[in-house]
């Protein structure tokens, strides 16, 4: 009799546990996935619709308690133009995600297939495209002459002088807003001197004038700021031709700054 009582009690507890579990599962089940998108382009808006659906398929119907937010990583990886800002579970039934579209800013042409590798403002590789067209209209600033290491989507591109080139572009970006309207390309030029890595940067503006920066890894920000001031001081006509350069002084001990900015603005001063 006692054994029957204990067995009935055990069965009752199991059934009670099952009922409680079913009730909790009904309460703590994801029924809503709220994705807050900040998009910058039409393509970003289209991608947001598809991504929303994929995240709903991934999470809805699963236990809020046991669902793992990392499960969305492979889904987001397919959209490198989006940056995950926040992801959290809001009990009992909601998963909230915040996603921002990265700004396409730069590109370089691949030597092996001719495609354009697209980078964001931080120099982060996003994806390849057949043209240099920016998602937000216009073109990306083109890097030329650089040798880049192999990079996976989401990683910052690495290469000699590339960090300095980005620093120069950052100064223009901060002051001019979207620097793509002004800068056409940034090229790494070998001087031809028999000194290893003796190169300079050539910044070609869309109006036509060029800026040449020697020893760009020295006083990088200061040189960029002086370049920008010189560029802004030019008349509309002067911006269409010629060039000016920034060169380090051989003996800067008595100089106000260890480099000089020289203007070469005769009509014959063009850069190919």
Order of alpha helices (4+ residues) and beta strands (2+ residues): alpha-beta-alpha-alpha-beta-beta-beta-beta-beta-beta-alpha-beta-beta-beta-alpha-beta-beta
